[in-house]
């Protein structure tokens, strides 16, 4: 099998450090219940935060990995984020390899105005705008900051038939963060990856998506071999 090139560190030194870090995590993590496809995603999140609790806190819909691979490999898949930080954190060369685009709407003037008018949050209105623009269906949706965005996304799935390809559900915080992820984990019709409890954050969404890109490239190489 050909080694990954598009989703690896750009220098040999960088690749060596990252691979050594992964080996340390594998050695120290101990036993886990994740599949061979799920573990690299969990491991990359541990790598992002040096927090081994994600070995156990990370939960997967049964179809999450398959759905993620398919969404990445088909190309032109939008990645819709709740905040700009996710879009900035994702590697542009890695996204370009698969023809993926990023989108966020939380700072748009119409979103802010509508949130004020309805006494809701910008995150809620941003998800509604993404839906109106047709960006959610077939998308990878990454939520790392705003629980209200995730709650609204679940409503859109259940009440308006929105069908993202995959939801990376990792909002962090103390107000509704755990509850929003618990809610997402009751959804059967749309695949998801989620973190149980209060932990999460945009960094982890980026790590999870980068892991998905790396695994997708490995599958791409396997098919090409």
Secondary structure, 3 states (H helix, E strand, C coil): CCCCCCCCCCCHHHHHHHHHHHHHHHHHHCCCCCCHHHHHHHHHHHHHHCCCCHHHHEEECCCHHHHHHHHHHHCCCEEEECCHHHHHHCCHHHHHHHCCEEECCCCCHHHHHHHHHHCCCHHHHHHHHHHHCCCCCCCEEEECCCHHHHHHHHHHHHHHCCCCCEEEECCCCCCCHHHHHHHHCCCCCCCEEEECCCCCCHHHHHHHHHHHHHHHHHHHHHHHC
